[in-house]
């Protein structure tokens, strides 16, 4: 409500309210006074004529009564006058209507109706007028007078109308006065409001005039000062805006220059990123290519007559190559994850085999640190499952590696459980727990950040780049799972993650073996390992019993720790084995190099923890079901003989000479005609003049890559269009495999090349099988009672193999001789430094010299020296300076034997010259 309205209400409302109250009081008072006056007039008229009427009644003078009655009618407002005698008989009635007779009244009565008043007045004799009225003794009857009172409301209404008219006139007058006062009061306020509105709109030219009232004068003064202040502020603001505009213009020009530079830098960054991606791809290929050669030549070395220890060394070499490959993959995978370019594959996975492979990869580290590394895959986990085996292996490998790295005593347990299964969708729960150093709450929060470790000193003490857990988290999230960590400082850590997988063809895992309910005596001090063994034996229909049980047993399983191989404990357990009439399966927590062997007089075998489920099954089958094992071995397929009359022609296309030599060595057979070329252009030149039954094609080659060469070969002729072409590459995603197959390739062979898969491809496309030798994994078992640690390299491994050196030197025999001569020239200096370092127990210095000799001998034709120095470096890195003296002496003798060949090399060089 506006101030103007409020003033009008205030100036009009109060006077009109007072006037209304006074008018109401006046109407009430006037009406009351009129009623009282009528009543007094009526009563006084009756009482005045009552004596005369009494006398007239007594004289029975009718004329006089009538005259008196009409005299009463002359009084204003009377309607009827009636006289009654003592018996109630009407004596006289004058007026409009005669009232009905009533009972004789004892005193004056005034009956008030809405429209008339009726007065009943007793008539008494004259002589008794001063005494109280007594109708029965002296009354001469009574007088009944009726008066019309309808004039009373009419008078009241006239008074109300008069007062209302006066109130209206008063209200009009007051309204005019209030309006004048209100306009006088609010006009300056409206002007001030209008001035403030114009100020708010930016018009500062308005000025208010002064008013006679002091308050309004102050208001106008302040408003004018405000307008003046705003006008000055506007001028200053305009000046600042012009200055800021000028500066902004200069800044915009600068920003435009910076944007041009930024755009150039962005383009440069994109080019650099493309170069980096290309570099990483090339590095992936270049790293995998020499690793392929190393692994391949190790497999060739595995074909020679090697003892069990040398076979184990080759296995360690394989694991070292795998670790190197994993390190390269970590950097590449992190780059792909950051660029969101990592693609997951889908393949059938046997979880038990995958977990055993991970555990086997880390068995040397667990044995070196004397830790219990246990894998538990629960029976309800179905098989096979569909997922990316490479990425799952990478995650498990990293988490197990971290657990072993930060655990100095105790155990590392890997558990795989079934969390949920709905139809063809399976969710696995996988956890890796250890008893290591643990993590604080602060370190847990930053654990999955890139390039971060719990403590800055961990990178120096334990190694690692800090990328592993970051890659694991991102890989698990890409596969739809979640990873979490629970840890307490000093009490160990548990990493757990969920892994959604598909189970299109999955079913419950069947038992790996049925043992026909033998009784097996079991001793295992480590509780988790004992529970696993008991469960597996019961699952395989065996009856495990305690070591002290009196029952007869068909097999004794002894789980021995590193402390059980001390001289005293070794003697004790040897006595226990000698007293046992059954075969003994020893499960030793260590390796064959560090632990002394136990004699097994009644037969048996030694497995070194951690062992795989397949190894345990094979050992139990060999010890409890020898007939079945022999029959199974006899059922192995015999390779088909090749038709030597028409040799098959194979074409090898690879830009890397060692890879070509490796493939030729793997396929070397009189029934095969192998041709190798080093580029796609040479392959096309060969194809224009000849044909081939199969092509092994490297994908990444300079100039014309494998896909371009394949498409060019397909266009040459119909025979080349039908020729099987197999891609040979270090790594391929499932999407790339499908793309290559759609563009003309027949299959893909992954480096390092597996001889079994190579034979399968030959059988598939050429319907033949080559009698390829076994790989290094099929190593002979250690004879019972022999000590692997006392075996020396066989004499069949020569000190100098110029043919191998020539292959490593790209077929250049003179270069191989020169490299071998250069190696022999530096042997004296290397031996002297190694002797000094070992005498001073200086591990870094000794390791540097051994590593340098290892690198120098790797590509020379010195197989004995290369094997020994590789073994020595592995021992130094895993066990330090302990138990390396014998290996050093073997190395010195091998170096001496190699020196004896130097005159022959010099003589041959002179003869060639």
C-alpha positions in Angstrom: 0.0 0.0 0.0 1.4 3.4 -1.1 2.1 6.2 1.3 -0.5 8.4 -0.5 -3.2 5.8 0.2 -2.1 5.4 3.8 -2.3 9.2 4.3 -5.8 9.3 2.9 -6.9 6.5 5.1 -5.4 8.2 8.1 -6.9 11.6 7.4 -10.4 10.3 6.5 -10.8 7.2 8.6 -10.4 8.6 12.1 -12.8 11.6 11.8 -15.5 9.6 10.0 -15.2 6.9 12.6 -15.8 9.4 15.4 -18.7 10.9 13.5 -20.3 7.5 13.0 -20.0 6.6 16.7 -21.6 10.0 17.7 -24.4 9.5 15.2 -25.2 6.1 16.5 -25.3 7.4 20.1 -27.5 10.3 18.9 -30.0 8.0 17.2 -30.2 5.7 20.2 -30.7 8.7 22.6 -33.3 10.4 20.4 -35.3 7.2 20.1 -35.2 6.6 23.8 -36.3 10.1 24.6 -39.2 9.9 22.1 -40.5 6.7 23.7 -40.2 8.1 27.2 -42.1 11.2 26.1 -45.0 9.2 24.5 -45.3 7.0 27.5 -45.4 10.0 29.9 -48.0 11.8 27.6 -50.2 8.7 27.5 -50.1 8.1 31.2 -50.6 11.7 32.2 -53.6 12.1 29.9 -55.2 9.0 31.3 -54.6 9.9 34.9 -55.8 13.5 34.2 -59.2 12.4 32.9 -59.6 9.3 35.1 -61.5 11.2 38.0 -63.9 12.8 35.5 -64.6 9.5 33.9 -65.2 7.9 37.2 -67.8 10.5 38.2 -69.5 10.2 34.8 -69.7 6.5 35.2 -71.1 7.0 38.7 -73.7 9.4 37.4 -74.4 7.2 34.4 -74.0 10.2 32.2 -73.3 8.7 28.8 -73.0 12.0 27.0 -70.4 13.2 29.4 -68.4 9.9 29.0 -68.4 10.2 25.3 -67.3 13.8 25.4 -64.5 12.9 27.8 -63.5 10.0 25.6 -63.4 12.1 22.5 -61.4 14.7 24.3 -58.8 12.0 24.9 -58.8 11.1 21.2 -57.7 14.6 20.4 -54.4 13.8 21.9 -51.9 13.1 19.1 -51.3 9.5 18.4 -54.3 7.9 20.3 -56.3 5.4 18.2 -58.9 4.0 20.6 -60.5 4.9 23.9 -62.7 2.3 25.7 -64.5 2.2 29.1 -65.4 -0.9 31.0 -67.4 -1.4 34.2 -66.5 -3.5 37.1 -68.0 -6.6 35.5 -65.9 -6.1 32.4 -68.8 -4.8 30.3 -67.9 -2.3 27.7 -69.5 1.0 28.4 -68.0 3.0 25.7 -65.6 2.6 22.7 -64.4 5.5 20.6 -61.8 5.2 17.9 -60.8 2.8 15.1 -61.4 -0.5 16.8 -62.7 -1.5 20.2 -60.2 -3.5 22.2 -61.3 -6.9 23.5 -62.4 -7.1 27.2 -59.8 -8.4 29.6 -59.5 -9.2 33.2 -60.0 -6.3 35.6 -56.4 -4.8 36.1 -55.2 -4.4 39.7 -53.0 -1.4 38.8 -51.9 0.7 35.8 -50.7 -1.5 32.9 -48.8 -0.5 29.8 -48.7 -3.1 27.1 -46.2 -2.4 24.3 -46.6 -4.0 20.9 -44.6 -3.4 17.7 -47.1 -0.8 16.2 -49.2 0.3 19.3 -49.1 0.8 23.0 -52.1 -0.1 25.2 -52.7 1.6 28.6 -55.1 0.1 31.1 -56.0 2.4 33.9 -58.4 1.5 36.8 -61.1 4.1 37.6 -61.8 4.7 41.3 -64.3 6.8 43.2 -63.5 10.3 44.1 -63.6 9.8 47.9 -61.1 7.0 47.7 -58.7 8.7 45.3 -56.0 9.2 47.9 -56.1 5.7 49.2 -54.7 2.6 47.3 -56.7 1.4 44.5 -59.1 -1.4 45.2 -61.2 -2.5 42.3 -63.4 -4.8 44.2 -64.6 -2.1 46.8 -64.5 1.3 45.1 -63.6 1.0 41.5 -65.9 2.3 38.9 -64.4 0.2 36.2 -61.3 0.9 34.0 -60.1 2.9 31.1 -58.4 1.3 28.1 -56.4 3.6 25.8 -54.5 2.5 22.7 -51.8 4.7 21.1 -50.2 4.4 17.6 -46.4 4.2 17.9 -45.4 3.8 14.2 -44.3 7.3 14.2 -41.3 6.5 16.4 -39.3 4.4 13.8 -40.2 6.9 11.2 -38.6 9.7 13.3 -35.6 7.5 13.9 -35.2 6.8 10.2 -35.4 10.5 9.4 -32.8 11.2 12.0 -30.5 8.5 10.5 -31.0 9.9 7.0 -30.1 13.4 8.2 -27.0 12.1 10.0 -25.9 10.1 7.0 -26.3 13.0 4.7 -24.2 15.1 7.1 -21.6 12.3 7.3 -21.3 12.3 3.5 -20.9 16.0 3.3 -18.3 15.8 6.1 -16.5 12.9 4.4 -16.3 14.8 1.1 -14.9 17.8 2.8 -12.4 15.6 4.7 -11.4 13.8 1.5 -10.6 17.1 -0.2 -8.6 18.2 2.8 -6.8 14.8 3.0 -6.1 14.8 -0.7 -4.5 18.2 -0.5 -2.4 17.2 2.5 -1.4 13.9 0.9 -0.4 15.4 -2.4 1.6 18.1 -0.5 3.4 15.4 1.4 4.0 12.8 -1.3 4.9 15.0 -4.2 8.5 15.6 -3.1 8.8 11.8 -2.4 7.6 11.0 -5.9 10.0 13.5 -7.4 12.8 12.0 -5.4 11.7 8.5 -6.5 11.7 9.6 -10.2 15.1 11.2 -9.8 16.5 7.9 -8.3 14.9 5.9 -11.1 16.6 8.1 -13.7 19.9 7.8 -11.8 19.5 4.1 -11.9 19.0 4.3 -15.7 22.1 6.4 -16.1 20.6 9.9 -16.4 22.5 12.1 -14.0 21.3 15.5 -15.4 18.1 15.8 -13.2 18.2 18.1 -10.2 15.6 18.4 -7.5 14.2 21.8 -6.5 14.3 22.9 -2.9 11.2 22.5 -0.7 9.9 24.7 2.1 9.9 21.7 4.5 13.2 21.0 6.1 13.0 17.2 5.7 12.2 17.4 2.0 14.9 20.0 1.6 17.5 17.6 3.1 16.2 14.8 0.8 16.5 16.9 -2.3 20.0 18.0 -1.3 21.2 14.4 -0.8 19.6 13.2 -4.0 21.3 16.0 -6.0 24.7 15.2 -4.3 24.2 11.5 -5.2 23.5 12.4 -8.9 26.6 14.6 -8.9 28.7 11.8 -7.4 27.3 9.3 -10.0 28.0 11.7 -12.8 31.6 12.1 -11.7 31.9 8.3 -11.2 30.5 7.8 -14.7 33.1 10.2 -16.1 35.9 8.4 -14.2 34.5 5.0 -15.3 34.4 6.1 -18.9 38.0 7.2 -18.7 38.9 3.8 -17.1 36.9 1.9 -19.7 38.7 3.8 -22.5 42.0 3.0 -20.9 41.1 -0.6 -20.3 39.8 -0.9 -23.8 43.1 0.3 -25.1 45.0 -2.2 -22.9 42.6 -5.0 -23.8 43.2 -4.2 -27.5 46.9 -4.6 -26.9 46.3 -7.8 -24.9 44.1 -9.2 -27.6 46.8 -8.6 -30.1 49.2 -10.3 -27.7 46.8 -13.2 -27.2 46.3 -13.5 -30.9 50.0 -13.8 -31.3 50.1 -16.4 -28.5 47.2 -18.3 -30.1 49.2 -18.5 -33.3 52.2 -19.7 -31.3 50.0 -22.1 -29.3 48.5 -23.5 -32.5 51.9 -24.0 -33.9 53.0 -25.7 -30.7 49.8 -27.8 -30.7 50.5 -29.0 -34.2 54.1 -29.6 -33.2 52.9 -31.6 -30.2 50.6 -33.6 -32.4 53.4 -34.4 -34.7 55.6 -35.2 -31.8 52.9 -37.5 -30.4 52.6 -39.2 -33.7 56.3 -39.6 -33.8 56.2 -40.9 -30.2 53.5 -43.4 -31.1 55.4 -44.5 -34.1 58.6 -44.7 -32.0 56.8 -46.8 -29.3 55.4 -49.1 -32.0 58.8 -49.5 -33.6 60.4 -50.0 -30.2 57.9 -52.7 -29.4 58.8 -54.5 -32.6 62.6 -53.9 -32.2 62.5 -55.1 -28.6 60.5 -58.2 -29.4 62.6 -59.0 -32.4 65.9 -59.7 -30.5 63.9 -61.3 -27.7 62.5 -63.7 -30.3 66.0 -64.5 -31.5 67.2 -65.1 -27.9 64.3 -67.4 -27.0 64.5 -69.1 -30.4 68.2 -69.8 -30.1 67.7 -71.0 -26.5 65.2 -73.5 -27.9 67.8 -74.6 -30.3 70.3 -74.9 -27.5 67.6 -77.0 -25.7 67.9 -79.6 -28.5 71.4 -80.4 -27.4 72.2 -82.8 -24.6 71.7 -80.7 -21.5 71.3 -81.9 -17.9 68.5 -80.8 -15.6 70.4 -77.8 -14.2 71.1 -76.5 -17.7 67.5 -77.0 -18.6 66.5 -74.9 -15.5 69.0 -72.2 -16.6 67.3 -72.1 -19.9 63.9 -71.8 -18.2 65.3 -68.9 -16.1 66.5 -67.3 -19.3 63.0 -67.6 -20.7 61.6 -65.9 -17.6 64.2 -63.1 -17.8 63.2 -62.5 -21.4 59.5 -62.5 -20.4 60.3 -59.9 -17.6 62.1 -57.7 -20.1 59.2 -58.0 -22.5 56.8 -57.2 -19.6 58.8 -54.1 -18.8 58.6 -52.9 -22.4 54.9 -53.7 -22.4 54.3 -51.7 -19.3 55.5 -48.5 -20.9 53.6 -49.2 -24.1 50.4 -50.1 -22.3 50.6 -47.0 -20.1 50.9 -44.9 -23.3 48.0 -46.7 -24.9 45.9 -46.3 -21.8 46.6 -42.6 -21.5 45.7 -42.2 -25.2 42.6 -44.4 -24.8 43.8 -46.7 -27.6 44.1 -50.0 -25.7 41.9 -52.8 -27.2 40.9 -55.9 -25.2 40.9 -59.3 -26.8 38.4 -62.1 -26.2 39.8 -65.7 -26.0 39.1 -68.8 -24.0 41.0 -68.9 -20.8 41.8 -71.8 -18.4 42.1 -69.9 -15.1 44.1 -72.7 -13.4 46.7 -72.8 -16.2 46.9 -69.0 -16.2 47.4 -68.8 -12.5 50.0 -71.6 -12.5 51.9 -69.8 -15.2 52.0 -66.6 -13.2 53.1 -68.5 -10.1 55.7 -70.4 -12.0 57.1 -67.1 -13.4 57.8 -65.9 -9.9 59.0 -69.1 -8.4 62.7 -68.1 -8.5 62.0 -65.0 -6.5 59.9 -66.8 -3.9 62.5 -69.5 -3.6 65.3 -67.0 -3.2 63.5 -65.2 -0.4 62.2 -68.5 1.1 58.6 -67.4 0.9 55.5 -69.6 0.6 53.8 -68.7 -2.7 50.4 -70.5 -2.9 47.7 -70.4 -5.5 44.1 -71.3 -4.7 41.6 -71.6 -7.5 38.2 -72.7 -6.0 36.4 -75.6 -7.6 33.3 -73.6 -8.5 35.2 -71.4 -10.9 34.0 -72.7 -14.3 36.2 -73.3 -17.4 36.8 -72.1 -20.0 36.1 -68.5 -19.5 36.2 -65.8 -22.2 38.4 -62.7 -21.7 41.8 -61.2 -22.4 44.4 -63.6 -21.2 47.3 -61.3 -21.8 45.9 -58.5 -19.7 44.7 -60.8 -16.9 48.2 -62.3 -16.9 49.7 -58.9 -16.8 47.6 -57.8 -13.8 48.2 -61.0 -11.8 51.9 -60.9 -12.7 52.3 -57.3 -11.5 50.4 -57.8 -8.2 52.2 -61.1 -7.4 55.5 -59.4 -8.2 54.7 -56.5 -5.9 53.7 -58.9 -3.1 57.0 -60.8 -3.4 59.0 -57.6 -3.7 57.7 -56.1 -0.4 57.6 -59.4 1.6 60.7 -60.6 3.4 59.2 -63.5 5.3 55.9 -65.4 5.5 53.7 -66.1 2.5 52.0 -64.7 -0.6 48.6 -66.3 -1.4 46.7 -65.9 -4.6 43.0 -66.8 -4.4 40.5 -67.0 -7.3 36.8 -67.4 -6.3 33.4 -67.2 -8.0 31.6 -64.1 -6.7 28.5 -64.3 -8.9 27.2 -66.2 -12.0 24.1 -65.2 -13.9 23.6 -67.1 -17.1 26.6 -66.7 -19.3 28.0 -63.8 -17.2 30.6 -64.7 -14.4 32.2 -62.4 -11.9 35.4 -63.7 -10.4 36.8 -62.4 -7.1 40.6 -62.4 -7.1 42.8 -61.5 -4.2 46.6 -61.4 -3.6 47.5 -61.2 0.1 51.0 -61.1 1.6 52.7 -60.7 5.0 55.0 -57.9 3.9 55.8 -54.4 5.1 52.2 -53.1 4.6 51.0 -49.6 3.8 49.8 -46.7 5.8 46.4 -45.0 5.2 48.2 -42.0 3.5 50.1 -44.2 1.2 47.0 -46.2 0.2 45.3 -43.1 -1.1 48.1 -42.4 -3.6 49.0 -46.0 -4.4 47.3 -46.1 -7.8 48.8 -42.9 -9.1 51.3 -43.0 -11.9 55.0 -43.0 -11.1 54.3 -43.1 -7.4 55.5 -45.5 -4.7 54.7 -45.8 -1.0 58.1 -44.4 -0.1 60.6 -42.4 -2.3 63.3 -44.9 -1.3 61.3 -47.9 -2.6 62.4 -47.2 -6.2 66.0 -47.5 -5.2 65.5 -50.4 -2.7 63.0 -52.5 -4.5 63.1 -51.2 -8.1 60.2 -50.5 -10.4 58.9 -47.4 -12.2 55.6 -46.9 -10.3 53.5 -47.7 -13.4 52.5 -51.2 -12.5 49.5 -50.5 -10.1 48.3 -47.7 -12.3 48.2 -50.0 -15.3 46.5 -52.7 -13.2 43.8 -50.3 -12.1 43.1 -49.0 -15.6 43.1 -52.5 -17.1 40.8 -53.9 -14.5 38.4 -50.9 -14.9 38.6 -51.4 -18.7 37.6 -55.1 -18.2 34.6 -53.9 -16.0 36.0 -54.7 -12.6 37.1 -52.8 -9.5 40.3 -53.0 -7.5 40.8 -52.3 -3.8 43.5 -52.5 -1.2 43.5 -53.4 2.5 46.7 -53.0 4.4 48.1 -52.3 7.8 51.6 -51.0 8.3 53.9 -53.9 9.2 51.2 -56.6 8.9 50.9 -57.1 5.2 48.7 -56.1 2.3 45.7 -57.6 0.4 44.9 -56.5 -3.2 41.5 -57.7 -4.3 39.6 -57.0 -7.6 36.6 -58.3 -9.4 36.8 -59.5 -12.9 33.6 -59.9 -15.1 34.0 -62.5 -17.7 31.8 -64.4 -20.2 31.1 -68.1 -19.9 29.7 -69.1 -23.3 31.1 -72.7 -23.2 32.0 -72.9 -19.5 31.1 -75.9 -17.3 32.2 -77.1 -13.9 35.9 -78.1 -13.9 36.3 -81.9 -13.9 38.9 -83.5 -11.7 42.3 -83.7 -13.3 43.0 -87.2 -12.2 41.3 -90.2 -10.5 43.6 -92.0 -8.1 41.4 -94.9 -7.1 41.3 -94.0 -3.3 44.9 -94.5 -2.2 45.9 -93.6 1.3 48.5 -90.8 1.3 50.4 -89.7 4.3 50.8 -86.0 4.3 53.2 -83.7 6.2 53.1 -80.0 5.5 53.9 -77.4 8.2 52.5 -74.5 6.2 48.8 -74.4 6.9 47.5 -72.9 3.6 49.6 -75.3 1.6 48.4 -78.2 3.7 44.7 -77.2 3.2 45.3 -76.9 -0.6 47.0 -80.3 -0.7 44.3 -82.0 1.4 41.5 -80.5 -0.7 43.1 -81.5 -4.0 43.9 -85.1 -2.8 40.3 -85.5 -1.7 39.0 -84.1 -5.0 41.2 -86.6 -6.8 39.7 -89.5 -4.8 42.6 -90.0 -2.4 42.5 -90.3 1.3 45.0 -88.0 3.0 46.0 -88.9 6.6 48.3 -87.3 9.1 52.0 -88.1 9.4 51.5 -89.9 12.7 48.5 -92.0 11.6 49.0 -95.8 12.1 47.4 -96.7 8.7 49.4 -98.0 5.8 49.9 -95.5 3.0 50.8 -95.9 -0.6 52.6 -92.6 -0.8 54.3 -90.1 1.6 54.2 -86.5 0.8 56.7 -84.3 2.7 56.4 -80.6 2.6 59.8 -79.3 3.7 60.9 -75.7 4.3 64.4 -74.3 3.8 65.2 -74.8 7.5 64.5 -78.6 7.0 67.6 -78.9 4.9 70.1 -77.9 7.5 72.5 -80.7 8.3 70.7 -81.9 11.4 67.2 -81.7 9.9 68.4 -83.1 6.7 69.7 -86.2 8.5 66.5 -86.5 10.3 64.3 -86.4 7.2 66.6 -88.7 5.4 66.1 -91.2 8.2 62.3 -90.8 7.9 62.5 -91.4 4.2 64.7 -94.5 4.6 62.2 -95.9 7.1 59.2 -95.3 4.8 58.4 -98.4 2.7 56.4 -96.4 0.1 57.5 -93.9 -2.5 58.1 -90.3 -1.3 57.1 -87.1 -2.9 59.2 -84.3 -1.5 57.7 -80.7 -1.8 60.7 -78.5 -1.1 60.4 -74.8 -0.6 63.5 -73.8 -2.5 65.4 -74.7 -5.7 67.6 -77.4 -6.8 70.7 -75.2 -6.7 70.5 -74.3 -3.0 69.1 -77.4 -1.4 70.9 -80.7 -1.0 69.2 -83.7 -2.5 67.4 -86.4 -0.5 67.9 -90.0 -1.4 64.7 -91.8 -2.2 65.4 -95.5 -1.8 61.9 -96.7 -2.5 61.3 -94.4 -5.4 59.8 -90.9 -5.5 60.3 -87.5 -6.8 61.2 -83.9 -5.6 59.0 -80.9 -6.6 60.2 -77.5 -5.8 57.6 -75.0 -4.5 55.7 -73.3 -5.9 54.6 -76.1 -8.2 51.7 -76.1 -10.7 48.7 -78.3 -10.4 49.7 -80.0 -13.6 53.2 -80.8 -12.1 51.5 -82.3 -9.0 49.1 -84.4 -11.2 52.0 -85.7 -13.3 54.0 -86.6 -10.2 51.1 -88.4 -8.6 50.3 -90.2 -11.8 53.9 -91.3 -12.1 54.1 -92.5 -8.5 50.6 -94.0 -8.0 49.5 -94.9 -11.6 52.7 -95.8 -13.4 51.0 -98.2 -15.8 48.5 -95.6 -16.8 51.3 -93.0 -17.3 53.3 -95.5 -19.5 50.2 -96.4 -21.6 49.5 -92.7 -22.1 53.0 -92.1 -23.2 52.7 -94.9 -25.6 49.6 -93.4 -27.2 51.4 -90.3 -28.4 50.9 -89.8 -32.1 53.9 -90.6 -34.4 54.8 -87.8 -36.8 53.9 -88.6 -40.4 56.8 -89.1 -42.8 57.2 -86.5 -45.5 57.1 -87.3 -49.1 60.8 -86.7 -50.0 60.2 -87.2 -53.7 58.5 -83.8 -53.9 59.9 -81.5 -51.3 57.8 -78.7 -50.0 58.9 -75.2 -50.8 58.7 -72.6 -47.9 59.4 -68.9 -48.3 60.5 -66.9 -45.3 60.2 -63.1 -45.6 61.8 -61.2 -42.7 64.1 -58.2 -42.5 65.9 -59.5 -39.5 68.7 -62.0 -40.3 68.6 -63.9 -36.9 64.9 -64.4 -37.2 65.4 -65.9 -40.7 68.1 -68.2 -39.4 66.0 -69.2 -36.5 63.0 -70.1 -38.7 65.3 -72.0 -41.1 66.8 -73.9 -38.1 63.4 -74.8 -36.8 62.2 -76.0 -40.2 65.5 -77.6 -41.2 64.6 -80.9 -42.8 65.8 -82.7 -46.0 62.2 -82.8 -47.2 61.8 -79.0 -47.1 63.2 -76.5 -49.6 63.5 -73.3 -47.6 64.1 -69.9 -49.2 64.6 -66.8 -47.2 64.5 -63.2 -48.3 64.9 -60.0 -46.3 62.3 -57.6 -47.9 59.0 -57.6 -49.6 60.6 -56.5 -52.9 62.8 -59.6 -52.9 59.8 -61.7 -52.1 58.0 -60.3 -55.2 61.1 -61.0 -57.4 61.2 -64.6 -56.1 57.4 -65.0 -56.7 57.6 -63.8 -60.3 59.9 -66.8 -61.2 58.9 -69.4 -58.6 56.0 -70.7 -56.5 55.8 -71.7 -52.8 53.7 -74.1 -50.8 53.7 -71.7 -47.7 55.0 -68.3 -46.8 56.0 -67.1 -43.4 55.6 -63.3 -43.6 57.0 -60.7 -41.2 54.5 -57.8 -40.8 56.8 -54.9 -39.8 59.4 -54.4 -42.6 60.9 -51.3 -44.0 59.7 -50.2 -47.4 57.0 -52.7 -48.2 55.5 -54.2 -45.1 54.0 -57.6 -44.7 50.4 -56.7 -45.6 51.4 -54.8 -48.8 53.7 -57.8 -49.8 50.8 -60.2 -49.2 48.4 -58.3 -51.3 51.0 -57.9 -54.1 51.6 -61.7 -54.0 47.9 -62.4 -54.2 47.6 -60.4 -57.4 50.5 -62.1 -59.2 48.8 -65.4 -60.2 46.1 -67.8 -59.2 48.6 -70.1 -57.5 49.9 -67.3 -55.3 46.2 -66.3 -54.6 45.7 -69.8 -53.1 49.1 -70.1 -51.3 48.9 -70.1 -47.5 50.6 -67.0 -46.1 51.2 -66.9 -42.3 51.9 -63.6 -40.6 54.8 -63.7 -38.1 54.7 -60.9 -35.6 55.7 -60.1 -32.0 52.3 -59.0 -30.8 48.8 -58.6 -32.3 45.4 -57.5 -31.0 42.3 -59.5 -31.8 41.0 -56.6 -33.9 44.3 -56.5 -35.9 44.2 -60.3 -36.4 40.7 -60.1 -37.8 41.7 -57.3 -40.1 44.7 -59.2 -41.4 42.7 -62.3 -42.0 40.1 -60.3 -43.9 42.8 -58.7 -46.0 44.4 -61.9 -47.3 46.4 -63.6 -44.6 45.6 -67.2 -43.6 46.8 -67.2 -40.0 49.0 -65.4 -37.5 52.1 -66.8 -35.7 53.2 -64.9 -32.6 56.8 -64.4 -31.7 58.6 -66.0 -29.8 57.7 -68.8 -32.1 56.4 -71.9 -30.5 57.6 -75.0 -32.4 54.4 -76.9 -31.5 52.2 -74.2 -33.0 54.5 -74.0 -36.0 54.1 -77.8 -36.5 50.3 -77.4 -36.2 50.3 -74.8 -38.9 52.3 -77.1 -41.2 49.9 -80.0 -40.5 46.8 -77.7 -41.1 47.9 -76.1 -44.3 50.2 -78.7 -45.8 48.7 -81.9 -44.2 52.2 -83.0 -43.0 54.0 -83.2 -39.7 57.6 -82.6 -39.1 59.5 -84.7 -36.5 60.5 -81.6 -34.5 62.5 -82.1 -31.3 60.9 -81.3 -27.9 61.1 -77.8 -26.5 63.0 -76.9 -23.4 60.0 -77.5 -21.2 60.2 -81.2 -21.7 63.3 -81.6 -19.6 64.4 -85.0 -18.2 63.8 -85.5 -14.5 66.6 -85.4 -12.0 67.8 -88.9 -11.2 67.1 -90.0 -7.7 69.9 -89.5 -5.4 71.8 -87.1 -7.7 72.6 -83.5 -6.8 71.9 -81.0 -9.5 74.1 -78.5 -7.9 77.2 -80.6 -8.5 76.6 -81.1 -12.2 78.9 -79.3 -14.6 78.2 -78.3 -18.2 78.5 -81.3 -20.5 81.7 -81.7 -22.5 79.5 -81.8 -25.7 79.1 -78.0 -25.4 82.1 -76.7 -27.3 84.2 -73.7 -26.4 84.0 -72.4 -29.9 81.2 -72.9 -32.4 82.0 -70.9 -35.6 78.8 -72.0 -37.3 76.7 -70.5 -34.5 78.9 -67.4 -34.6 78.3 -67.1 -38.3 74.6 -67.4 -37.9 74.7 -64.7 -35.2 76.8 -62.5 -37.5 74.3 -62.6 -40.4 76.2 -65.4 -42.1 79.5 -63.5 -42.3 82.1 -65.9 -41.0 85.0 -63.4 -41.1 82.9 -61.0 -38.9 82.2 -63.9 -36.5 85.9 -64.7 -36.3 86.7 -61.0 -35.7 84.2 -60.7 -32.9 85.4 -63.9 -31.3 89.0 -62.7 -31.5 88.1 -59.4 -30.0 86.3 -61.2 -27.1 89.4 -63.4 -26.4 91.6 -60.4 -26.4 89.7 -58.9 -23.5 89.4 -62.1 -21.4 92.5 -61.5 -19.4 91.4 -58.0 -18.3 87.9 -59.2 -17.5 89.2 -62.2 -15.4 91.6 -59.9 -13.4 88.8 -57.5 -12.6 86.4 -60.3 -11.6 89.0 -61.8 -9.3 89.6 -58.5 -7.6 85.9 -57.8 -7.2 85.2 -61.2 -5.7 88.2 -60.9 -3.4 86.8 -57.6 -2.1 83.3 -59.0 -2.0 82.2 -56.0 -4.2 79.0 -57.2 -5.7 78.2 -54.1 -8.0 81.7 -54.2 -9.5 81.6 -58.0 -10.1 78.1 -57.8 -11.5 79.2 -55.0 -13.9 82.1 -57.1 -15.2 80.0 -60.2 -15.5 77.2 -58.3 -17.3 79.7 -56.8 -19.7 81.2 -60.2 -20.5 77.7 -61.6 -20.9 76.8 -59.0 -23.5 80.1 -59.5 -25.3 79.8 -63.3 -25.5 76.1 -63.4 -26.4 76.6 -62.8 -30.1 79.9 -64.7 -30.5 80.4 -68.4 -31.3 81.4 -69.2 -27.7 78.4 -71.3 -26.4 80.2 -72.7 -23.3 81.3 -69.2 -22.1 78.0 -67.6 -22.9 76.0 -70.2 -20.9 78.3 -70.0 -17.9 78.4 -66.2 -17.8 74.6 -66.0 -18.2 74.2 -68.5 -15.3 76.6 -66.5 -13.2 74.8 -63.3 -13.8 71.5 -64.9 -12.9 73.0 -66.3 -9.7 74.5 -62.9 -8.7 71.2 -61.1 -9.3 69.1 -63.6 -7.3 71.4 -64.8 -4.5 74.3 -62.2 -4.4 77.8 -63.4 -3.7 76.6 -66.6 -1.9 77.5 -69.9 -3.7 79.1 -68.4 -6.8 82.7 -69.4 -6.1 82.2 -72.7 -8.0 80.6 -71.0 -10.9 83.4 -68.5 -11.0 86.0 -71.3 -11.2 84.0 -73.0 -14.0 83.9 -69.6 -15.8 87.7 -69.1 -15.4 88.4 -72.6 -16.8 86.0 -71.9 -19.8 87.9 -68.6 -20.4 91.2 -70.5 -20.4 89.8 -73.1 -22.9 88.6 -70.3 -25.1 92.1 -68.6 -25.0 93.6 -71.7 -26.5 91.7 -71.1 -29.7 93.2 -67.7 -30.3 96.2 -68.9 -32.4 93.9 -70.9 -34.7 91.8 -67.8 -35.2 94.9 -65.7 -36.1 96.3 -68.3 -38.4 92.9 -68.7 -40.2 92.7 -64.9 -40.6 96.2 -64.7 -42.1 95.5 -67.6 -44.5 92.3 -65.8 -45.6 94.2 -62.6 -46.2 
